[in-house]
Amino acid sequence: MPEKQPPFLPAAGRVVMVTGPNRGIGLATARKLHADGYSLSLGARRADALKAAIADFADDRVMSHHFDAQDRKSAAAWVDATAEHFGRIDGVVNNAGILHLHEIDEFDEDRLQESFEINVVAPYRLTVAALPHLRKTGAGRVVNINSRSGLRYVNGSMDYCITKHAAMALSQGTWRECWEDGIRSTAICPGPTNTDMAEGRPDRDRLTDPETIAGLVSMVLSLPNAASVPVLAVCCDEEPGLP
Ligand SMILES: NC(=O)c1ccc[n+]([C@@H]2O[C@H](COP(=O)([O-])OP(=O)(O)OC[C@H]3O[C@@H](n4cnc5c(N)ncnc54)[C@H](OP(=O)(O)O)[C@@H]3O)[C@@H](O)[C@H]2O)c1
């Protein structure tokens, strides 16, 4: 029998990987998890941007590594480097993502493939690469930053909605396939959040703050195996029809 877990898992000693940690929700998440006491492995495609973004909290609990969601080899290399550096991996936060808005008639296969690669294939690749390490802990966690666009359709966002719906399948599939290994996955589904992704919106002040999403990531990571939250939808406005 595995040991009984406490009502909330401690952060100290646990190692979490975060994609896209140089800005937006990813940076807020890295900052919050660091403040909680986690050790962090941060994967970004722009080393200089990451270094500047985390300058105020980079210490011996933080390692940085190259991660490009469009590079097939970078997930495995990053996982290996993380395991070698910290000796364990307890959690993965699949956060990096892109949004292209377009009319339905503006079908562009290359653009769709790019979204699919970054929003779906890369998190799948990273999750699978980390699985052996997550299994070893008996309490591995995968947090997928999805979107309300993974739960319903909004006009003008076909590429994004297709990929975020597929990413919901990835999150649910991870939850089901890895349950017996003690791994729990959660899809956090924010509505509009005040990051660069919301650039150009006239109403940025009323959007959800990235720090609030970071707080939810932290909460989800702290939950024991017996209190898994598979989906968390977050709203800054009323939207009928959401679960
Ligand atoms: N903001 C919103 O309204 C909102 C709402 C719902 C869900 N989300 C989701 O939340 C997540 C984070 O979004 P955000 O709002 O924080 O967006 P953001 O500020 O635009 O940041 C996106 C992050 O993803 C990284 N990224 C993009 N392409 C990458 C690639 N090929 N390889 C590695 N990293 C890559 C970016 O790195 P670079 O700096 O190098 O580009 C950046 O760190 C996304 O999955 C998004 O879909 C956002």
The ligand as a Tripos MOL2 file, in Angstrom:
@<TRIPOS>MOLECULE
LIG
   48    52     1     0     0
SMALL
NO_CHARGES

@<TRIPOS>ATOM
      1 N1         -4.0910   34.9230  -22.5720 N.am      1 LIG1
      2 C1         -5.2620   34.3620  -22.7660 C.2       1 LIG1
      3 O1         -6.2800   35.0410  -22.9870 O.2       1 LIG1
      4 C2         -5.4010   32.8670  -22.6700 C.ar      1 LIG1
      5 C3         -6.7050   32.3530  -22.4870 C.ar      1 LIG1
      6 C4         -6.8570   30.9840  -22.4180 C.ar      1 LIG1
      7 C5         -5.7730   30.1580  -22.5290 C.ar      1 LIG1
      8 N2         -4.5240   30.6740  -22.7240 N.ar      1 LIG1
      9 C6         -3.4190   29.7280  -22.8650 C.3       1 LIG1
     10 O2         -2.4340   29.9960  -21.8990 O.3       1 LIG1
     11 C7         -1.1470   29.5830  -22.3790 C.3       1 LIG1
     12 C8         -0.1510   30.7220  -22.1710 C.3       1 LIG1
     13 O3         -0.6330   31.8260  -22.8950 O.3       1 LIG1
     14 P1         -0.2510   33.3330  -22.5210 P.3       1 LIG1
     15 O4         -1.5160   34.0780  -22.4570 O.co2     1 LIG1
     16 O5          0.6740   33.3750  -21.3970 O.co2     1 LIG1
     17 O6          0.4630   33.7200  -23.8990 O.3       1 LIG1
     18 P2          1.7700   34.5680  -24.2220 P.3       1 LIG1
     19 O7          1.9420   35.6650  -23.2480 O.co2     1 LIG1
     20 O8          1.6240   34.8600  -25.6680 O.co2     1 LIG1
     21 O9          2.9590   33.5110  -23.9910 O.3       1 LIG1
     22 C9          3.0660   32.3770  -24.7870 C.3       1 LIG1
     23 C10         4.2640   31.5820  -24.3330 C.3       1 LIG1
     24 O10         4.3630   30.4070  -25.1730 O.3       1 LIG1
     25 C11         5.6890   30.3550  -25.6940 C.3       1 LIG1
     26 N3          5.7660   29.7020  -26.9940 N.ar      1 LIG1
     27 C12         5.0680   29.9820  -28.1180 C.ar      1 LIG1
     28 N4          5.5030   29.2160  -29.1320 N.ar      1 LIG1
     29 C13         6.5040   28.4270  -28.6370 C.ar      1 LIG1
     30 C14         7.3570   27.4380  -29.1710 C.ar      1 LIG1
     31 N5          7.3030   27.0950  -30.4750 N.pl3     1 LIG1
     32 N6          8.2410   26.8220  -28.3550 N.ar      1 LIG1
     33 C15         8.3440   27.1590  -27.0570 C.ar      1 LIG1
     34 N7          7.5770   28.1070  -26.4870 N.ar      1 LIG1
     35 C16         6.6730   28.7350  -27.2720 C.ar      1 LIG1
     36 C17         6.0950   31.8110  -25.8100 C.3       1 LIG1
     37 O11         7.5040   31.9110  -25.9810 O.3       1 LIG1
     38 P3          8.1370   33.1770  -26.8150 P.3       1 LIG1
     39 O12         8.1770   34.3210  -25.8650 O.co2     1 LIG1
     40 O13         9.4760   32.6870  -27.2430 O.co2     1 LIG1
     41 O14         7.2140   33.4350  -27.9700 O.co2     1 LIG1
     42 C18         5.5700   32.3520  -24.4880 C.3       1 LIG1
     43 O15         6.4530   32.0360  -23.4490 O.3       1 LIG1
     44 C19        -1.3460   29.1890  -23.8410 C.3       1 LIG1
     45 O16        -1.4240   27.7820  -23.9550 O.3       1 LIG1
     46 C20        -2.6870   29.8190  -24.1870 C.3       1 LIG1
     47 O17        -3.3610   29.1380  -25.2220 O.3       1 LIG1
     48 C21        -4.3130   32.0090  -22.7770 C.ar      1 LIG1
@<TRIPOS>BOND
     1     1     2 1
     2     2     3 2
     3     2     4 1
     4     4     5 ar
     5     4    48 ar
     6     5     6 ar
     7     6     7 ar
     8     7     8 ar
     9     8     9 1
    10     8    48 ar
    11     9    10 1
    12     9    46 1
    13    10    11 1
    14    11    12 1
    15    11    44 1
    16    12    13 1
    17    13    14 1
    18    14    15 2
    19    14    16 1
    20    14    17 1
    21    17    18 1
    22    18    19 2
    23    18    20 1
    24    18    21 1
    25    21    22 1
    26    22    23 1
    27    23    24 1
    28    23    42 1
    29    24    25 1
    30    25    26 1
    31    25    36 1
    32    26    27 ar
    33    26    35 ar
    34    27    28 ar
    35    28    29 ar
    36    29    30 ar
    37    29    35 ar
    38    30    31 1
    39    30    32 ar
    40    32    33 ar
    41    33    34 ar
    42    34    35 ar
    43    36    37 1
    44    36    42 1
    45    37    38 1
    46    38    39 2
    47    38    40 1
    48    38    41 1
    49    42    43 1
    50    44    45 1
    51    44    46 1
    52    46    47 1
@<TRIPOS>SUBSTRUCTURE
     1 LIG1         1 GROUP 0 **** ****
